[in-house]
């Protein structure tokens, strides 16, 4: 899209405001808005802002940065009453207008450039699976003298909102909700509304359904989408889900484990590489018809898997999901159609056009720009160094590893047990991220420091369950 087409869009839709979105290190969107009449000036010069005010971005001494909008991301915002055009920005140096090293979006753009420079592939496509809960109400607090939370769901008999007496008998308990049909799938229409809005943004949805958790757990899965645009698309989809939920009086969360002992929310990533229109990962006759490049790519992800978790599962809550018994992987290996594996090769993806694999460890608290870029860099490192997973006991294993003996399971490489261990793994193993200057030491150090503060903040506070266990000892 050029400025002429952009101005035409503004005129046709009587746009009054331009809303610029950008992503911080924490994976949250921030925004700044200006009158539409200033569009030409902003496209040329950008919008200056104080980068030191965004968590982890830059020190106070050198805070001046510029937001440079990407015209290809221009879309009408679907929620504001004032006709508003949204554009996604890269955070750039105030003098050079080049994406700064700690800008998440610029990291993904550099990762794509690095992919092209290797000659391994000329494009990469991904499918993200977005899992989330839609709660009727949510309350939480944490201060020196109190801490707690309460969520309610009209679908779950154990957590009904006060005004819901379940007189129609639609709420459930003690069952799994996977592909649950209406009328028990109470928020189908809301989910369909979300999908309609997502497709209006030119993001193609493959399907949507109720997930395992009966406390209104949902899933939306896209078709294969191009990297790095897919990173923008994940941010857009999460925004649409949250804002649509609010319009219906609900609250959406991507927290990996919002409900104890219920299914948690992951964000699985399906990955493909292409060169000259052909699937790099397909080779008839190999294990699961995977090429040697696919095996090496998988080897890179698994060998660096403990460090990757620092970006794909970057919250203290992430590790409350990564437990045995909930189809959440805790061991780093791969296998065909194996849902206990960190990387699963889908049996249904069995043609040259569809052959791919699924990285199942990640969750929705990740910054999508960092998470997908890090996965890509790990896989490319695997191809460059011909990392054979079998040499590191990383698979393939097609049986249920949780049925193995404890001695045999102990020989498998485990994901980190908590956020601090994940950050230590990243500190010890991140050279693969530095190739092509995609990530840099300062960004990695800032990420580690920010996440260790979160770990320490939680570790230092009394937990409500501790009161039950120890108050009267």
N, C-alpha and C positions, 0 to 999 in steps of 0.2 A: 504494500500500500504506500502511495506517495501523499504528499501534502495536499495536492489537488483533490484526490479521492477522500481524504480525511475531511477537508473543508466541505465537500459535498455531503458527507455523512452528517456533519454538524448542522448544515443548513436544512437538510431533509427532515431531520428529527428534532429540529428546534432546540438543539443542545445548548444549555446555559453554562454548564460547568464541566471541567476536565479533572478527573480524579486520578492522580498518579499513585500507583501501588508499588511498594518495594519490600523486600524481605530482609529481616535482621538475622543475626547469628542464631537467635532463638527459634527460628522457623515461623515467626509471626509476621503477618502483613502489617505494614505501616502505610499511612497515606497523607498526601497533601493535595489541596484542591485549588484551582485557579479559574477565573472567568474564561469562557471559550474564545473570546475575542483575542486572547494573548497566545493562541496556539502556535502561530508561526514563530514568534520570539522564543517560546519554550522549546520547540523542536530544534531550533538552531543552537540555543545557549544552555538549555537545561534549567533546572531549578536548584539553586544553592541551598544547602541545609547544614545543620550542625551535627556531624557524624558522631561526636563525642556523647551525644544524648541518647544514642541507640546502644543498648547493652552489648558490650564487647567489641564495638566496631572500631573505635579509635580513641586515643588519649585526648584530653582537653587541649594540650599544646598544639595539636594539629587536627582540629576537628572539621575544617571546611571541606565539604564534598559537594558533588553535583549529581542530581538525578537526571539521567538521560533516558527519555521514553523510547520504547520500541514501537514503531508505528504498526508493525504487524500484529500487535496484541490489542489494537483498538477495538472495543466492543461497547455497546450500550449497556449501562448498568441496569439490572432488572429490578432493583429494589428501591432506589431513591425516588421520591416524588418529583424532585426537580430533574428534568431531562439531563442526564449526566453520561459522559463518555469516559470509560475506564481504559487506562493504559498501564502496562507493567514496565518498570524501569530497572536499569542497571545503576549501581552506585559507582560513580566515577570520580577520578581525581579532578580537583577543581581546575588544575592547569592543563593537563593533557587530555581530559575527557576520556581516558581509558579506564576500564573497569578496575577497581581497586582489588588488592589481593584477598581481602576479607569479605568482599561482596559475594553472597551465596550464588546469585544468578551468574555473575562473571566466572565463578568456579565452574559451573556447568558448561558455559560457553567455551571455556578453555579445555575442559575435558573432551568436548566434541572436536575441537581443533586438534587435540592430541591424538584422538582416535584416527582422524584423517591422515595425520602425519606418519602414523605407523604403517600405513598401507594394508593393514589387516582387514579393514572394512571401510566402506564409504558411507554407511548409515547404521543406525541402531534403533530398534523399535522395542517398546515396552508395554506391558499391561500392568497397571496397578490395581490391586483389589482393595477398595476402601471399606473397612469394617468400622461400625460406629453404633452407639446406643442413642435412642430417642427417649429421654425421660420426661415424665409429666412435670415433675418439679425436682429441683436440686437445691440443697442448702449445705454450706460448709463454713467452718470457722477454725482459726488457730491463733491463739494468743497465749500469754504466759499462764493463764488460769483456766483455760478451757480449750478443747479441741474436739472436733467431731464432724460428721457429715450425715446427710440423709437424702436418699434418692427414692423416687416413687415411679412406678410404671403400671399403667392400667392393664397391661398384658400379664402381669405377674401377681398371683394371689397373695404372695408374701410381702408385697411392697405397694399395695394399692394407695392412691391418693385419698385423703380424708373424705372427699366428696363422692368417691366411687365405692358403692356398696356391692358391686358386681351382681346386680339383680338379673342380668341376662346370662350369667354364667360363662362369660367369654374368657375370663382370666384363668391362667393355668399355673400348675406347680408340679414339680417332680418329673417333668418331661423335657425333651429337647425340641427346640423350635426350628430346626433346619428345614427350609422350604415349607414352613407351616402355611397352610392355606387360609384364605378368608373364610369366615369372619374373625378367626383367631389372630390372623395377621392384621391387626387393627389399623396399622398405618400404611397399608399398601398405597392408598390414594396419595398420601403425602410423599411417599417414596417415588411414585410415578411423577408427581409434580416436580420433584427434585431432578429426576432424569430428563424431563422435558426442558427444564431450564438449562441443564448441562448441555444437552444437544443443541439448544439455541446458541451456545457459545462455540459451536463447531467442534465439540468433543464427542466422539462416537461411543455410545454405551453398548456393551455386549449383552448384558442382562442385569437384573437386580432381583433380590429375594430376601426373605427373612433368614437370619442366621441362627446359630445353635441356641444362643441365650434367649430364654423366654421373657427376660426383662427388656423386651423390645430391641434386640440386637439386629442390625441391618447390614446388608452388603450391596455395593454397587461395583461392577467390574466393567472396565472399558474394553474397546477393541485395541489392537496394536496401535500405538501412537509414537510419533517420532521424538527421539531425544535430540536436543535438550528441551524442545517445546513441552514435552510431557511434564517437566518440572513446574512450568507455569500452570499447566492444566490441573495438576494436583492441588495447587494453591487455590485455583478458581473453584474446583469441585468442593473442597473443604469449606470455602466461603459460602457457596450456594447451599450446602447442607445445613450449615449453622443458621443462616439467615432465613431459610425456608422454615426450619423447625420453629424459630421464634415467631414467625407469622402465624403458625398454628398453635401457639401457646406451649410449645415443647422446648426442650433443651437438648442439643446434640453434643456428644462428646466422643473423641477419638482415643480417650485414655485406654491404655492396654488392658487394665484390670480395674474397672470401676466397681465391680460387684464381686465380693469374696466367694470363691468356690463355684463361680459361674464361668462360662466361656468368655475369653478375653478377645480384645480387638487387635488383630494384626494388620499389616499392610504388606501383602505378598507382592513380589515383583516378578513378572514373566519377562524374559530377556531374549532378544534375537540380534544377531549381527548380519549385515548384508554387504555383498560386494558385487558390483555390476549386475544388480538385480537378483542375485542368487543368495540363498541362505548359507552362510558360512558354517552353521552348526550341523548341517545335514550330511551324512555319509552312509549310504546303504550298506548294511552288513556289520557295522560296529555295534558296540553295546548300545542298545536302545536307538540304533541308527544315528548315533552321534559321531561327528567328525572328530579328528584328533584335536582340532582347534577348540571344539566345544569342551572336550575333556580337559584340556589345559586351562581353558577359561574357568571351568568349574574348579579345577585345582587351585587356581589363584585366589578365587573367592574363599574357598574353604581354608586354605593355608593361612590367609590373612583374616579369617573370619572373626577371631577374637578381637582384633583391632577394628574391624568393620562395625561391630556391634556398638562401638562408641558413637557412630554416626547413624546407624539404622535403628538403634534402640536407646536413645539418649535421655532417658528419664528414670528416676528411681522406681516409678510404677512399672516400667518395662519389664523388670525382673520378677514382678509378681505374676506376670503372664507366662514367662518362660519357665514353666514347671511341667514335669511329666504328668500325663493323663488328660491333657486338654488340646491335643493335636498341635501343640506349640513345641518347636524343636529345641532341645537342650544339648544335643550332640552335633558336631560338625561332620557330616558325611552326606553323600548323595545316593539316590536310588530311584528305580523306576516305579512310579505311582506310589511311593512310600511317604505317607503323611507324617511319619515320625522323623523324616530327614530334613536337614536344613535346606537342601536343594532337592526338589522333586522333579522327575522327568514325567510329564503328563502322558499317559498312554494314548489319549485321544489325539494328541498332536503328533501324528505319525506320517505326515507327508513332507515332501521337500519344501513346500511353502509354509508349513505350520510348525516344523520341528523347533522346539525351544525348551527351556527349563524354567523352573519357578524357585526363586529364593524366598523362603518362607519365614525367615527370622524377624524381619523388620516390623515396625508398628507406626501408627499415625502420629506419634509425638516427634518423629524425625523431621528434620529440615529436608524437604525432597531434593533440593539442589545439591546439598552435601551428600545425602544418602546414596542417590543414584550415581552421582559422580564418583564416589568412593568405590561402589560396587563395580562400576565400569573400569576404574583404574586397577583394581585388584584382578579382575578378569584378564585385562590386557597384559598385566605383569605375568599372569599365568601362561599366556600364549608366548610372550617374549622369552620366558625362561623354561618353557616346556614342562610345567609343573604337573607331574602325574599324581593324581590323588591317591592311587593305590600305594605308592611308595610311602605315604604318610598315614596310612590306615584311615583314609577319608572316604572309602567306598570304592566301587558301588556295593551297597547292601540293600537287598530287596525284602528282607524279613523285618519283623517287629523287634527292634533292638531292645525295647523295654522288657522283652521276654528272655533276653540273654542272662547269663550268670553275672553276678556283680563283678567278678574278676574280669570277665570279657568286656563288660561295659566300661570298666575303669580305664581300659586301654584306648578308648575313643577320646578324641579331643573335645573338651567341653566348652560351651560358651561361658563368658564371665558370670560369676554369681551375683554381682551387683554393679552399680554404676561406677564405683571407685575402681573395681577390678577392670572394668572395661576401659576406663581412662588410662590405667597403667598399661594395659595391652596396647593401646594406641601410642602411648609414649615410647614403648619398646619397639613397635613395628609400624613405621609410617613412611619409610623411604619410598615405597611404591606409590605413595600419593604425591610425591614431590616431582615425579617425572613430568617433563613438559611444563614445569612451573604451574601445574594445575592447582595444587594446594601449596602452601608455604609454611615454614616453621612458626611464624607469628600467628597465623590463623589456627594452627593445630594447638599451640600453647594457649591461645585465648579460649578455644573450645574446651580444652581440658580444665582450665582454671574456672570457667563458668559452671561447668558440670560438677566439679568437685565441691563448689560452694553449695549447690543443690543437695548433693549427697550429705554434706556435713550439716546442713540446715535440718534435714530430716533425722539424721542420726542423733542429733543433740536434743531432740524434743521428746518428752514423754508421749507414749502412744496410748490411745484410749484402751486398747486391749491389755496393755501393761497394767493399767489400773485394776482390771478384772483379775489379772493373774497374781499381782503382788501387793495390792494395797493393804491387805490385812495380814500379811506375813509378819 
